[in-house]
Amino acid sequence: MIKEYSQKLIIMKKTGCCPKCSSNNIFTNKSFNNFDGDRYRIAGGSSFSFLYIEAYACFDCGFIEEYITKESLQDEGKIEKMKKKWLALKK
């Protein structure tokens, strides 16, 4: 079941089809030329930094999936800050 669900998440980003209701009424905050989407603020001491989030939303059922952008994933400092703030899911 978990494997099947994770495969469906990829479908919305790649095909524009909602895994929950099968709608194609999907929108994203990612522009075609450059990213101007949402930011997730990370507090670190007295300074803040941001991870950029790419989101996909079905405007029929409200299902949303989010991904950290590739650019943010490549910033090891930001990722380490997130790891300190978030809980790891253990297998």
C-alpha atoms as a printed R data frame, in Angstrom:
   type eleno elety resid chain resno       x      y       z
1  ATOM     1    CA   MET     A     1   0.000  0.000   0.000
2  ATOM     2    CA   ILE     A     2   2.743  2.501   0.915
3  ATOM     3    CA   LYS     A     3   4.711  1.681  -2.247
4  ATOM     4    CA   GLU     A     4   1.584  2.151  -4.384
5  ATOM     5    CA   TYR     A     5   0.834  5.504  -2.706
6  ATOM     6    CA   SER     A     6   4.364  6.828  -3.231
7  ATOM     7    CA   GLN     A     7   4.177  5.929  -6.919
8  ATOM     8    CA   LYS     A     8   0.933  7.891  -7.215
9  ATOM     9    CA   LEU     A     9   2.560 11.004  -5.726
10 ATOM    10    CA   ILE     A    10   5.014 11.108  -8.588
11 ATOM    11    CA   ILE     A    11   2.167 10.947 -11.090
12 ATOM    12    CA   MET     A    12   0.718 14.332 -10.096
13 ATOM    13    CA   LYS     A    13   4.037 16.129 -10.576
14 ATOM    14    CA   LYS     A    14   4.900 14.327 -13.816
15 ATOM    15    CA   THR     A    15   1.520 13.942 -15.528
16 ATOM    16    CA   GLY     A    16  -0.760 16.562 -13.983
17 ATOM    17    CA   CYS     A    17  -3.259 13.936 -12.807
18 ATOM    18    CA   CYS     A    18  -4.499 13.943  -9.208
19 ATOM    19    CA   PRO     A    19  -3.846 10.605  -7.428
20 ATOM    20    CA   LYS     A    20  -6.855 11.153  -5.160
21 ATOM    21    CA   CYS     A    21  -9.660 12.087  -7.572
22 ATOM    22    CA   SER     A    22  -8.064 11.598 -11.045
23 ATOM    23    CA   SER     A    23  -8.756 15.221 -12.015
24 ATOM    24    CA   ASN     A    24  -6.449 17.083 -14.372
25 ATOM    25    CA   ASN     A    25  -7.333 20.439 -12.806
26 ATOM    26    CA   ILE     A    26  -3.787 20.701 -11.375
27 ATOM    27    CA   PHE     A    27  -1.854 23.906 -10.749
28 ATOM    28    CA   THR     A    28   1.672 24.588  -9.513
29 ATOM    29    CA   ASN     A    29   3.540 27.502  -7.967
30 ATOM    30    CA   LYS     A    30   6.519 26.770 -10.241
31 ATOM    31    CA   SER     A    31   6.848 29.041 -13.266
32 ATOM    32    CA   PHE     A    32   8.260 27.844 -16.571
33 ATOM    33    CA   ASN     A    33  11.258 30.214 -16.683
34 ATOM    34    CA   ASN     A    34  12.363 30.598 -13.081
35 ATOM    35    CA   PHE     A    35  11.133 29.681  -9.640
36 ATOM    36    CA   ASP     A    36   9.062 32.232  -7.776
37 ATOM    37    CA   GLY     A    37   7.171 29.849  -5.513
38 ATOM    38    CA   ASP     A    38   6.753 29.480  -1.802
39 ATOM    39    CA   ARG     A    39   9.467 29.537   0.815
40 ATOM    40    CA   TYR     A    40   9.731 27.587   4.039
41 ATOM    41    CA   ARG     A    41  11.508 29.595   6.722
42 ATOM    42    CA   ILE     A    42  14.213 27.879   8.773
43 ATOM    43    CA   ALA     A    43  15.199 29.528  12.037
44 ATOM    44    CA   GLY     A    44  18.844 29.145  12.936
45 ATOM    45    CA   GLY     A    45  20.077 31.199  15.867
46 ATOM    46    CA   SER     A    46  19.664 34.879  15.107
47 ATOM    47    CA   SER     A    47  19.362 34.422  11.330
48 ATOM    48    CA   PHE     A    48  16.785 32.951   9.002
49 ATOM    49    CA   SER     A    49  17.199 31.117   5.740
50 ATOM    50    CA   PHE     A    50  14.674 29.673   3.346
51 ATOM    51    CA   LEU     A    51  14.040 26.427   1.528
52 ATOM    52    CA   TYR     A    52  12.068 26.813  -1.658
53 ATOM    53    CA   ILE     A    53   9.051 24.568  -2.058
54 ATOM    54    CA   GLU     A    54   7.559 23.414  -5.352
55 ATOM    55    CA   ALA     A    55   3.859 22.656  -4.841
56 ATOM    56    CA   TYR     A    56   1.178 20.960  -6.931
57 ATOM    57    CA   ALA     A    57  -2.515 21.348  -6.067
58 ATOM    58    CA   CYS     A    58  -5.701 19.781  -7.369
59 ATOM    59    CA   PHE     A    59  -8.363 22.478  -7.538
60 ATOM    60    CA   ASP     A    60 -11.165 19.891  -7.569
61 ATOM    61    CA   CYS     A    61 -10.506 17.892  -4.373
62 ATOM    62    CA   GLY     A    62  -7.843 20.031  -2.664
63 ATOM    63    CA   PHE     A    63  -5.073 17.424  -2.623
64 ATOM    64    CA   ILE     A    64  -1.606 19.026  -2.409
65 ATOM    65    CA   GLU     A    65   1.893 17.627  -2.724
66 ATOM    66    CA   GLU     A    66   5.080 19.576  -2.061
67 ATOM    67    CA   TYR     A    67   8.736 19.059  -2.911
68 ATOM    68    CA   ILE     A    68  11.875 20.850  -1.816
69 ATOM    69    CA   THR     A    69  13.406 22.302  -4.975
70 ATOM    70    CA   LYS     A    70  16.617 20.795  -6.351
71 ATOM    71    CA   GLU     A    71  18.429 24.069  -5.678
72 ATOM    72    CA   SER     A    72  17.490 23.999  -1.996
73 ATOM    73    CA   LEU     A    73  18.408 20.303  -1.689
74 ATOM    74    CA   GLN     A    74  21.913 21.121  -2.910
75 ATOM    75    CA   ASP     A    75  22.440 23.618  -0.054
76 ATOM    76    CA   GLU     A    76  23.815 21.332   2.672
77 ATOM    77    CA   GLY     A    77  23.639 24.048   5.334
78 ATOM    78    CA   LYS     A    78  19.914 24.547   4.829
79 ATOM    79    CA   ILE     A    79  19.249 20.818   4.793
80 ATOM    80    CA   GLU     A    80  21.192 20.335   8.044
81 ATOM    81    CA   LYS     A    81  19.113 23.100   9.695
82 ATOM    82    CA   MET     A    82  15.929 21.311   8.618
83 ATOM    83    CA   LYS     A    83  17.185 17.988   9.953
84 ATOM    84    CA   LYS     A    84  17.729 19.622  13.361
85 ATOM    85    CA   LYS     A    85  14.188 21.041  13.437
86 ATOM    86    CA   TRP     A    86  12.206 18.140  11.937
87 ATOM    87    CA   LEU     A    87  11.723 14.607  13.249
88 ATOM    88    CA   ALA     A    88  13.195 11.759  11.238
89 ATOM    89    CA   LEU     A    89  10.870  8.893  10.364
90 ATOM    90    CA   LYS     A    90  12.680  5.693  11.217
91 ATOM    91    CA   LYS     A    91  12.119  2.572   9.122
